Amino acid sequence: MDHSSWAQRPPPVPGPGRAAMWHGQPGTAAELTAMRRRLRTVLADGELPAGADDGERLLLAVEELASNGLRHGRPPVDVTVTAAVTGWLLQVRDTAAAQPPTPAIGRDAALGGMGLHLVARLSRAHGWDLDGEHKTVWAHITYRMPPAPPSQQRIRAATARARDLTACLAATEARIAGTLQRMAADAAAAGRTEHADAWCAVAERASRDAERAHRMSLTPLPAPAPRRDRSPRSTAGRPPRTADPDRPGPVLPAR
């Protein structure tokens, strides 16, 4: 989709799975800020469904389109958010029918005017439409889906890698313990009792760490997922299938 243009077209009609609708009518920038806080609360409380989304993209789109309506449109500016099965439909309505949304092109982003580009990137579809003397600017923002759980194969691979790393750690800790024990023996032979005791204490701690890492390296791998039997099923003993006169047959290409 071209993010630099906003075509005139009607907004999509929410399907039968429409869950809830939220409405606001800011008259000033301060009222818009308060309205956005109320919308954030509604999303957090679950009054307006958000799926697995945190609603930040919707809040940003509301801020941009509603502020454009306040600056470039004519009051009243009505903001409506409809929560459907797959996402939100945001509609901002004002009475400036002769002023369609016009994204800034070739302008330095530091000078502003890039809100429409941002909303276009955040939304799955966007546009504007006229209804008599009213103009509606809309954006359809889909929910973010929760990440898919890792497959059994990835879990086994991660577990095997963790086992290898803990085995390396156990070997390293064992070498450190051996070195410290030799240092403690040398210190004891030289009569440096305090040093010998200190090295012994550290060596014992390293030995315990090595034993712990060794036990972790023996963690069993998850059982592999059962493979599906893709062999053709036997039809022996089954009654023959008869044609259903009420069931339409396959559509064949015309010759």
Salt bridges, closest charged atoms under 4 A:
ASP53 OD2 - ARG57 NH2 2.43
GLU56 OE2 - ARG40 NH1 2.58
GLU63 OE1 - ARG36 NH1 3.47
ASP78 OD1 - HIS23 NE2 3.84
ASP94 OD2 - LYS135 NZ 3.57
ASP131 OD2 - ARG93 NH2 3.70
ASP209 OD1 - ARG212 NH1 2.86
GLU211 OE2 - ARG215 NH1 3.77
